[in-house]
Amino acid sequence: MFFKRPADIPAASQALSGRDDAIPTAQTHFLNGRPLKGDVPEGFETAMFGMGCFWGVEQKFWQLDGIWMTAVGYAAGPTPNPTYQEVCSGQTGHTEAVLVSYDPNIISYGDLLKVFWENHDPTQGMRQGNDRGTQYRSGIYTYSEEHLALAKESKTAFQARLTEKGFGVITTEIIKAPEFFYAEEYHQQYLAKNPSGYCGLSGTGVSCPIGLNA
């Protein structure tokens, strides 16, 4: 049970080979019954975040008004269609990620960024609290140039607040959205199925000066 996970993302030549086909996952969202991989309504937008343990991260987002769909999976590593066990090995390079579809007329991308920054510690590198490894790194994965710019602006603004409070440098990776690989069925909406389940997601207590329909 106890082994040293790699602290760096492996190169494609060193990563696990993965598989051609997607691993099985849930057909529908446990809470709203919508098809997990179904189309979203016209005009809705998509965001992807990595904040540590994806169980608690997904819960943070499905609780917000204006959210159409949430799903957990793996992103930003070279191994195609990885399993949870493979991701945990540190040899796929993926982070645990949450995919969010939302109505921008109800909740803005800035609002989502505020939730992102305030609900984990983005200065910890390849870990969140006691959870250690590349799968727990912080990441914002964007689907438009506008969102990419907003994410970078929010990082600068939040860094200033963190610095004032004595925190270190933000290590969040901000890149265009890579392919999202859906996690196994039991991970989807895990804390709705297991209300007493543990997830050590915790913020810094520092308020982010972005969002609120920005």
BALOBA-1460 file (C-alpha; in Angstrom, 3 decimals):
// residues 214
<rec num="1" residu="m" x="0.000" y="0.000" z="0.000"/>
<rec num="2" residu="f" x="2.890" y="2.363" z="0.645"/>
<rec num="3" residu="f" x="5.119" y="3.272" z="-2.276"/>
<rec num="4" residu="k" x="6.733" y="6.389" z="-3.633"/>
<rec num="5" residu="r" x="4.761" y="7.822" z="-6.529"/>
<rec num="6" residu="p" x="6.644" y="9.678" z="-9.264"/>
<rec num="7" residu="a" x="6.745" y="13.424" z="-8.673"/>
<rec num="8" residu="d" x="6.983" y="14.277" z="-12.365"/>
<rec num="9" residu="i" x="4.689" y="13.707" z="-15.327"/>
<rec num="10" residu="p" x="6.160" y="10.912" z="-17.447"/>
<rec num="11" residu="a" x="7.002" y="11.443" z="-21.095"/>
<rec num="12" residu="a" x="4.797" y="9.601" z="-23.558"/>
<rec num="13" residu="s" x="7.610" y="7.135" z="-24.211"/>
<rec num="14" residu="q" x="7.779" y="6.289" z="-20.504"/>
<rec num="15" residu="a" x="4.067" y="6.300" z="-19.655"/>
<rec num="16" residu="l" x="1.808" y="3.262" z="-19.497"/>
<rec num="17" residu="s" x="0.425" y="2.281" z="-22.887"/>
<rec num="18" residu="g" x="-3.244" y="2.376" z="-21.896"/>
<rec num="19" residu="r" x="-5.837" y="1.044" z="-24.332"/>
<rec num="20" residu="d" x="-7.702" y="1.955" z="-27.501"/>
<rec num="21" residu="d" x="-11.217" y="1.757" z="-26.054"/>
<rec num="22" residu="a" x="-12.770" y="3.812" z="-23.282"/>
<rec num="23" residu="i" x="-13.178" y="2.077" z="-19.940"/>
<rec num="24" residu="p" x="-16.789" y="1.424" z="-18.797"/>
<rec num="25" residu="t" x="-18.499" y="4.203" z="-16.883"/>
<rec num="26" residu="a" x="-21.997" y="5.244" z="-15.798"/>
<rec num="27" residu="q" x="-24.680" y="5.814" z="-18.406"/>
<rec num="28" residu="t" x="-26.465" y="8.572" z="-16.498"/>
<rec num="29" residu="h" x="-25.737" y="11.151" z="-13.819"/>
<rec num="30" residu="f" x="-26.674" y="9.727" z="-10.414"/>
<rec num="31" residu="l" x="-28.421" y="12.942" z="-9.297"/>
<rec num="32" residu="n" x="-30.132" y="14.371" z="-12.359"/>
<rec num="33" residu="g" x="-30.555" y="11.281" z="-14.547"/>
<rec num="34" residu="r" x="-29.192" y="12.948" z="-17.664"/>
<rec num="35" residu="p" x="-26.952" y="10.928" z="-20.012"/>
<rec num="36" residu="l" x="-23.431" y="11.321" z="-18.673"/>
<rec num="37" residu="k" x="-21.981" y="11.629" z="-22.168"/>
<rec num="38" residu="g" x="-25.054" y="13.209" z="-23.753"/>
<rec num="39" residu="d" x="-25.189" y="16.462" z="-25.687"/>
<rec num="40" residu="v" x="-25.657" y="19.661" z="-23.712"/>
<rec num="41" residu="p" x="-28.248" y="22.300" z="-24.683"/>
<rec num="42" residu="e" x="-27.319" y="24.846" z="-27.306"/>
<rec num="43" residu="g" x="-25.567" y="27.868" z="-25.826"/>
<rec num="44" residu="f" x="-24.245" y="26.005" z="-22.802"/>
<rec num="45" residu="e" x="-20.496" y="25.914" z="-22.131"/>
<rec num="46" residu="t" x="-17.951" y="23.441" z="-20.783"/>
<rec num="47" residu="a" x="-15.148" y="23.773" z="-18.251"/>
<rec num="48" residu="m" x="-12.601" y="21.342" z="-16.813"/>
<rec num="49" residu="f" x="-10.722" y="21.601" z="-13.525"/>
<rec num="50" residu="g" x="-8.256" y="19.596" z="-11.445"/>
<rec num="51" residu="m" x="-8.210" y="20.410" z="-7.725"/>
<rec num="52" residu="g" x="-7.136" y="17.217" z="-6.007"/>
<rec num="53" residu="c" x="-9.506" y="14.379" z="-5.071"/>
<rec num="54" residu="f" x="-12.202" y="14.504" z="-7.737"/>
<rec num="55" residu="w" x="-14.956" y="13.196" z="-5.459"/>
<rec num="56" residu="g" x="-15.117" y="16.428" z="-3.467"/>
<rec num="57" residu="v" x="-14.395" y="18.632" z="-6.452"/>
<rec num="58" residu="e" x="-17.351" y="17.266" z="-8.400"/>
<rec num="59" residu="q" x="-19.630" y="17.840" z="-5.414"/>
<rec num="60" residu="k" x="-18.550" y="21.487" z="-5.202"/>
<rec num="61" residu="f" x="-19.666" y="22.058" z="-8.779"/>
<rec num="62" residu="w" x="-22.871" y="19.999" z="-8.945"/>
<rec num="63" residu="q" x="-24.203" y="22.021" z="-5.991"/>
<rec num="64" residu="l" x="-24.080" y="25.285" z="-7.958"/>
<rec num="65" residu="d" x="-27.068" y="26.817" z="-9.743"/>
<rec num="66" residu="g" x="-26.844" y="26.668" z="-13.525"/>
<rec num="67" residu="i" x="-24.914" y="23.395" z="-13.737"/>
<rec num="68" residu="w" x="-26.204" y="20.973" z="-16.384"/>
<rec num="69" residu="m" x="-23.771" y="18.092" z="-15.953"/>
<rec num="70" residu="t" x="-20.705" y="17.063" z="-13.982"/>
<rec num="71" residu="a" x="-18.446" y="14.044" z="-14.470"/>
<rec num="72" residu="v" x="-15.124" y="12.882" z="-13.062"/>
<rec num="73" residu="g" x="-12.235" y="11.544" z="-15.087"/>
<rec num="74" residu="y" x="-8.586" y="11.786" z="-15.976"/>
<rec num="75" residu="a" x="-6.840" y="14.441" z="-18.062"/>
<rec num="76" residu="a" x="-3.530" y="15.984" z="-19.106"/>
<rec num="77" residu="g" x="-1.460" y="12.814" z="-19.270"/>
<rec num="78" residu="p" x="-0.138" y="10.805" z="-22.236"/>
<rec num="79" residu="t" x="-1.796" y="7.428" z="-21.473"/>
<rec num="80" residu="p" x="-5.040" y="6.847" z="-23.424"/>
<rec num="81" residu="n" x="-8.101" y="5.551" z="-21.550"/>
<rec num="82" residu="p" x="-6.383" y="4.902" z="-18.213"/>
<rec num="83" residu="t" x="-7.906" y="3.091" z="-15.258"/>
<rec num="84" residu="y" x="-7.947" y="4.509" z="-11.745"/>
<rec num="85" residu="q" x="-5.292" y="2.053" z="-10.637"/>
<rec num="86" residu="e" x="-3.043" y="3.138" z="-13.497"/>
<rec num="87" residu="v" x="-3.532" y="6.821" z="-12.701"/>
<rec num="88" residu="c" x="-2.744" y="6.154" z="-9.034"/>
<rec num="89" residu="s" x="0.566" y="4.604" z="-10.046"/>
<rec num="90" residu="g" x="1.757" y="7.992" z="-11.296"/>
<rec num="91" residu="q" x="2.775" y="6.378" z="-14.578"/>
<rec num="92" residu="t" x="0.017" y="7.865" z="-16.773"/>
<rec num="93" residu="g" x="0.667" y="11.547" z="-16.019"/>
<rec num="94" residu="h" x="-3.026" y="12.303" z="-15.563"/>
<rec num="95" residu="t" x="-4.613" y="14.485" z="-12.955"/>
<rec num="96" residu="e" x="-8.017" y="13.756" z="-11.454"/>
<rec num="97" residu="a" x="-10.311" y="16.136" z="-13.314"/>
<rec num="98" residu="v" x="-13.931" y="17.250" z="-13.263"/>
<rec num="99" residu="l" x="-15.849" y="18.121" z="-16.413"/>
<rec num="100" residu="v" x="-18.577" y="20.743" z="-15.939"/>
<rec num="101" residu="s" x="-21.308" y="21.761" z="-18.378"/>
<rec num="102" residu="y" x="-23.226" y="24.898" z="-17.422"/>
<rec num="103" residu="d" x="-25.624" y="27.629" z="-18.500"/>
<rec num="104" residu="p" x="-23.615" y="30.880" z="-18.820"/>
<rec num="105" residu="n" x="-26.844" y="32.866" z="-18.435"/>
<rec num="106" residu="i" x="-27.093" y="31.586" z="-14.867"/>
<rec num="107" residu="i" x="-23.489" y="31.099" z="-13.809"/>
<rec num="108" residu="s" x="-20.440" y="32.623" z="-15.457"/>
<rec num="109" residu="y" x="-17.014" y="31.163" z="-16.109"/>
<rec num="110" residu="g" x="-15.709" y="33.733" z="-13.647"/>
<rec num="111" residu="d" x="-17.996" y="32.273" z="-10.986"/>
<rec num="112" residu="l" x="-16.559" y="28.812" z="-11.678"/>
<rec num="113" residu="l" x="-13.017" y="30.163" z="-11.425"/>
<rec num="114" residu="k" x="-13.835" y="31.657" z="-8.037"/>
<rec num="115" residu="v" x="-15.049" y="28.253" z="-6.818"/>
<rec num="116" residu="f" x="-11.902" y="26.685" z="-8.250"/>
<rec num="117" residu="w" x="-9.427" y="29.001" z="-6.550"/>
<rec num="118" residu="e" x="-11.172" y="29.171" z="-3.177"/>
<rec num="119" residu="n" x="-11.737" y="25.458" z="-2.625"/>
<rec num="120" residu="h" x="-8.217" y="24.023" z="-2.806"/>
<rec num="121" residu="d" x="-4.633" y="25.135" z="-2.252"/>
<rec num="122" residu="p" x="-3.126" y="25.824" z="-5.690"/>
<rec num="123" residu="t" x="0.396" y="26.305" z="-4.304"/>
<rec num="124" residu="q" x="1.135" y="22.695" z="-3.366"/>
<rec num="125" residu="g" x="2.496" y="21.275" z="-6.608"/>
<rec num="126" residu="m" x="1.930" y="17.532" z="-7.003"/>
<rec num="127" residu="r" x="-0.334" y="17.149" z="-4.005"/>
<rec num="128" residu="q" x="-3.348" y="18.393" z="-2.077"/>
<rec num="129" residu="g" x="-2.930" y="18.059" z="1.667"/>
<rec num="130" residu="n" x="-2.110" y="14.436" z="2.498"/>
<rec num="131" residu="d" x="-2.953" y="13.296" z="-1.055"/>
<rec num="132" residu="r" x="0.327" y="13.123" z="-2.947"/>
<rec num="133" residu="g" x="1.130" y="12.389" z="-6.576"/>
<rec num="134" residu="t" x="0.734" y="13.842" z="-10.045"/>
<rec num="135" residu="q" x="-2.976" y="12.958" z="-10.032"/>
<rec num="136" residu="y" x="-3.620" y="15.585" z="-7.344"/>
<rec num="137" residu="r" x="-2.061" y="18.559" z="-9.110"/>
<rec num="138" residu="s" x="-4.021" y="21.730" z="-9.753"/>
<rec num="139" residu="g" x="-5.143" y="22.510" z="-13.296"/>
<rec num="140" residu="i" x="-7.465" y="24.664" z="-15.376"/>
<rec num="141" residu="y" x="-8.198" y="23.226" z="-18.820"/>
<rec num="142" residu="t" x="-9.972" y="25.657" z="-21.129"/>
<rec num="143" residu="y" x="-12.206" y="25.276" z="-24.185"/>
<rec num="144" residu="s" x="-11.884" y="28.790" z="-25.616"/>
<rec num="145" residu="e" x="-9.348" y="31.583" z="-25.935"/>
<rec num="146" residu="e" x="-11.617" y="33.795" z="-23.830"/>
<rec num="147" residu="h" x="-11.632" y="31.288" z="-20.983"/>
<rec num="148" residu="l" x="-7.877" y="30.821" z="-21.275"/>
<rec num="149" residu="a" x="-7.355" y="34.558" z="-20.874"/>
<rec num="150" residu="l" x="-9.786" y="34.754" z="-17.940"/>
<rec num="151" residu="a" x="-8.065" y="31.841" z="-16.214"/>
<rec num="152" residu="k" x="-4.658" y="33.496" z="-16.517"/>
<rec num="153" residu="e" x="-6.032" y="36.826" z="-15.294"/>
<rec num="154" residu="s" x="-7.648" y="35.130" z="-12.317"/>
<rec num="155" residu="k" x="-4.373" y="33.407" z="-11.463"/>
<rec num="156" residu="t" x="-2.565" y="36.757" z="-11.367"/>
<rec num="157" residu="a" x="-5.289" y="38.315" z="-9.214"/>
<rec num="158" residu="f" x="-5.418" y="35.400" z="-6.789"/>
<rec num="159" residu="q" x="-1.636" y="35.195" z="-6.530"/>
<rec num="160" residu="a" x="-1.604" y="38.751" z="-5.253"/>
<rec num="161" residu="r" x="-4.097" y="37.859" z="-2.530"/>
<rec num="162" residu="l" x="-2.220" y="34.674" z="-1.609"/>
<rec num="163" residu="t" x="1.084" y="36.537" z="-1.390"/>
<rec num="164" residu="e" x="-0.483" y="39.061" z="0.990"/>
<rec num="165" residu="k" x="-1.498" y="36.162" z="3.242"/>
<rec num="166" residu="g" x="1.912" y="34.517" z="3.200"/>
<rec num="167" residu="f" x="1.260" y="31.692" z="0.734"/>
<rec num="168" residu="g" x="3.736" y="30.605" z="-1.919"/>
<rec num="169" residu="v" x="3.627" y="30.596" z="-5.700"/>
<rec num="170" residu="i" x="0.649" y="29.107" z="-7.545"/>
<rec num="171" residu="t" x="1.595" y="25.884" z="-9.332"/>
<rec num="172" residu="t" x="-1.674" y="25.470" z="-11.263"/>
<rec num="173" residu="e" x="-1.211" y="24.456" z="-14.894"/>
<rec num="174" residu="i" x="-3.429" y="26.437" z="-17.263"/>
<rec num="175" residu="i" x="-3.655" y="24.956" z="-20.745"/>
<rec num="176" residu="k" x="-6.127" y="24.293" z="-23.512"/>
<rec num="177" residu="a" x="-8.363" y="21.374" z="-22.619"/>
<rec num="178" residu="p" x="-6.775" y="17.988" z="-23.319"/>
<rec num="179" residu="e" x="-8.827" y="14.870" z="-23.932"/>
<rec num="180" residu="f" x="-11.016" y="13.941" z="-20.961"/>
<rec num="181" residu="f" x="-11.202" y="10.244" z="-20.099"/>
<rec num="182" residu="y" x="-14.259" y="9.335" z="-18.019"/>
<rec num="183" residu="a" x="-13.499" y="7.546" z="-14.761"/>
<rec num="184" residu="e" x="-15.115" y="4.302" z="-13.688"/>
<rec num="185" residu="e" x="-18.816" y="4.232" z="-12.759"/>
<rec num="186" residu="y" x="-18.251" y="4.034" z="-9.007"/>
<rec num="187" residu="h" x="-16.314" y="7.312" z="-9.042"/>
<rec num="188" residu="q" x="-19.110" y="9.271" z="-10.751"/>
<rec num="189" residu="q" x="-20.996" y="11.391" z="-8.181"/>
<rec num="190" residu="y" x="-19.269" y="9.334" z="-5.495"/>
<rec num="191" residu="l" x="-20.223" y="11.533" z="-2.532"/>
<rec num="192" residu="a" x="-23.888" y="11.487" z="-3.542"/>
<rec num="193" residu="k" x="-23.815" y="7.692" z="-3.489"/>
<rec num="194" residu="n" x="-21.643" y="7.620" z="-0.343"/>
<rec num="195" residu="p" x="-22.554" y="10.663" z="1.798"/>
<rec num="196" residu="s" x="-20.154" y="9.621" z="4.564"/>
<rec num="197" residu="g" x="-17.267" y="9.182" z="2.124"/>
<rec num="198" residu="y" x="-14.049" y="11.024" z="2.856"/>
<rec num="199" residu="c" x="-12.459" y="13.607" z="0.610"/>
<rec num="200" residu="g" x="-9.911" y="15.977" z="2.115"/>
<rec num="201" residu="l" x="-10.569" y="18.935" z="-0.181"/>
<rec num="202" residu="s" x="-9.717" y="22.177" z="1.592"/>
<rec num="203" residu="g" x="-9.125" y="25.776" z="0.549"/>
<rec num="204" residu="t" x="-6.695" y="28.391" z="1.824"/>
<rec num="205" residu="g" x="-9.324" y="30.666" z="3.351"/>
<rec num="206" residu="v" x="-8.268" y="33.428" z="0.926"/>
<rec num="207" residu="s" x="-10.975" y="35.088" z="-1.172"/>
<rec num="208" residu="c" x="-10.464" y="35.312" z="-4.926"/>
<rec num="209" residu="p" x="-11.284" y="38.738" z="-6.431"/>
<rec num="210" residu="i" x="-12.900" y="37.354" z="-9.586"/>
<rec num="211" residu="g" x="-16.242" y="35.845" z="-10.453"/>
<rec num="212" residu="l" x="-19.695" y="37.055" z="-9.482"/>
<rec num="213" residu="n" x="-20.691" y="37.166" z="-13.156"/>
<rec num="214" residu="a" x="-17.351" y="38.569" z="-14.272"/>
